[in-house]
Amino acid sequence: MGSEPLLSVHNISKKFGGVLALSTVSLDVFRGDIVGIIGPNGSGKTTMVNAITGFIRADSGTVHFDGHNITNWQPHKIAAEGLTRTFQVMRPYFSLPAYKNLIVPLFSPRARKTGGWRGGGKMGSRDTVAVDILEEIGFERDSYVPFKTASSLPTGYLKRLELARCLALRPELIICDEVFSGLSMSEMASMVPLIEKLQMEGITLVMVEHRLRELFRLAGRVVVLNFGCKIAEGTAEEVMQYPEVKEAYFGSEEVYDYV
Amino acid sequence: MFGSKGDRRKERLDRGIKVRSDGVYAISSWREITYLIAPRLLFILGLALAPLALGAAPYWQRVISIICVYALLAIGFDFLANYVGLVSLGGGFYVGVGAYVSALLNTHYGIPPLLCVPLAMILGAVICTILFLPCLPLRGVYFAIVSLMYPLLAARIIEALDIFGGTDGILGVDGFPNIWLEQYILILSVIVIVFALRRLVEEDVGLVFRGVKDNDQAVKASGINITVYKALGVFIASSLGCLGGAWLTHMYMWAGLSQFALDFSIIPIAATVVGGGGTLVGPVIGCLILVPVSELLRDFGSLRIAVYSIILTAFIVFKSEGIMPYAARKYEQFERWVEI
């Protein structure tokens, strides 16, 4: 801490027609942090991720990453800088084995440069590198999980596959769009240490979440959005003390009075 | 197919030999090797020997060449539509560009036809790719609509500005030195291109192409510029069309507006439907059926298009998967009825 933030979002805004999806939201993420973004449905979390990663153009505001102004760059350039993201809705190649899904990121210019595809394949084909990455992220090689077709894998593995797709690029920062949603309790329990492991490997994480309990275990700092505005920022305990946050999640107190 | 018997269903199982010939063990016995090679050899030899078999009928030899031109376009269409996700109706444009480039190279610079054809293939594909660049962000049907405009527009521009010979076309183009050479250039190209593209789509780069089609957002998020790959796809498909166009020019010894005809955009689609999309061999088989049928139907005059439509409709209704996937299934699997 104290140094320059790795990712710095400044007063970013986005309008969809008459709806203000994001209104002057700012966010600083420092190297090695896990930052959570929470908020009720429709509060602008995914819009923010899309605006940062270039999938939609922000109307105003700037995004700086690792010293570059990446505002409204094309998504593939942002990913090549080391800022990757997962998608909430996973669409792997369902007909292919799981490891074949990693061929596309391993084929990218960044993976060749950073050694995501180890030194240009001197230590094996892309297939073997892909299997290694999957094994690292919890696909048991002994029971042939990396070789099963993606359509036969449960949601937990598909979420990991999304993470693996990011890891293949050797990213600096991963923005996880709801990695916990749709997982069973045991799948979530095994996902938490995986995220901690990624942090220990030096990857910075921004997690957009609905599952507050798991998120609060991981995130050092939490940002709360509601109706496109940042209403609170701080540690998990601090954030939950804000009256606006309580109102956004549980409804306003006045309503209770009337009832 | 399932009929009134509600308590039975059809079960499909891979044949033993298919499973045994999967992977490196196939080379352990001649039976497995034959199983793998036989269909490929049938395709190669069938195409290569067809002109010899039809030696007594020069008209039908010519039809084989026309089939090959359409086959090249159909392979390109299948590749673009089923592996890159761009439904291209620009076949007529590819042929026209290839034809004019080759004719200009030949008449203006005196380059011999055998050199003109590969040059026109590459130059033409570069021209087509550059002209299609503005449309690449479009997908599916929208790309189809815009790409259909290209051949129409090109023909009108040449007509209105009276460039490249205007409505008369470019006359005095050299022909091929030898009729067998003429025929076999095209047949060999089709065979080589089919197998090369089938290999390409199975390689790692093929997975990137398929990613662009199935989930372009994930490809972008993987740090890959999808416009580059779409342009590469258009380059490959248009180079096939330009090859066909350049060849046509030297066969007719003339390049003209009829080489921007919509036939070159439409028949490849029909052939892909009949042969089976996504197989890359299917479109060739589709052309082998549709083009001769179309020639036979010449006697019917204007009824030709009606008969043609009926054949197409029948295929879409009764065998919508196409010939090639059907044949592959029969070859690799057996079916039986099982009681439920």
Contacts between the chains, C-beta under 8 A, distances in Angstrom:
chain1	res1	chain2	res2	distance
A	53	B	221	7.0
A	55	B	217	6.9
A	55	B	220	7.6
A	74	B	220	7.6
A	74	B	225	7.4
A	75	B	217	7.8
A	75	B	220	4.0
A	75	B	221	6.1
A	76	B	219	7.9
A	76	B	220	4.9
A	76	B	221	7.9
A	76	B	222	7.8
A	76	B	223	5.3
A	76	B	224	5.6
A	76	B	225	4.8
A	76	B	226	7.2
A	77	B	225	8.0
A	79	B	220	7.1
A	79	B	221	5.6
A	79	B	222	6.3
A	79	B	223	3.6
A	80	B	223	4.3
A	84	B	221	6.3
A	84	B	222	7.9
A	84	B	223	7.6
A	85	B	221	5.7
A	87	B	217	6.8
A	87	B	218	6.7
A	87	B	221	7.2
A	91	B	214	7.1
A	91	B	215	4.7
A	91	B	218	6.6
A	92	B	215	7.9
A	93	B	207	7.6
A	93	B	210	7.0
A	93	B	211	7.5
A	93	B	214	6.6
A	93	B	215	8.0
A	96	B	207	7.8
A	100	B	207	6.5
A	103	B	204	5.0
A	103	B	207	4.6
A	103	B	208	7.6
A	104	B	207	5.8
A	104	B	208	5.3
A	104	B	211	4.7
A	104	B	218	7.3
A	104	B	219	5.8
A	104	B	222	5.2
A	104	B	224	6.7
A	105	B	222	3.9
A	105	B	223	6.9
A	105	B	224	7.9
A	106	B	204	7.8
A	107	B	204	5.5
A	107	B	205	6.9
A	107	B	207	7.4
A	107	B	208	5.4
A	107	B	224	6.9
A	108	B	222	5.3
A	108	B	223	4.0
A	108	B	224	4.7
A	109	B	223	6.6
A	109	B	224	7.6
A	110	B	223	4.5
A	111	B	223	7.4
A	126	B	204	5.7
A	165	B	218	6.8
A	165	B	221	7.6
A	165	B	222	6.3
A	166	B	221	7.8
A	168	B	222	7.5
A	169	B	222	6.7
A	169	B	223	5.6
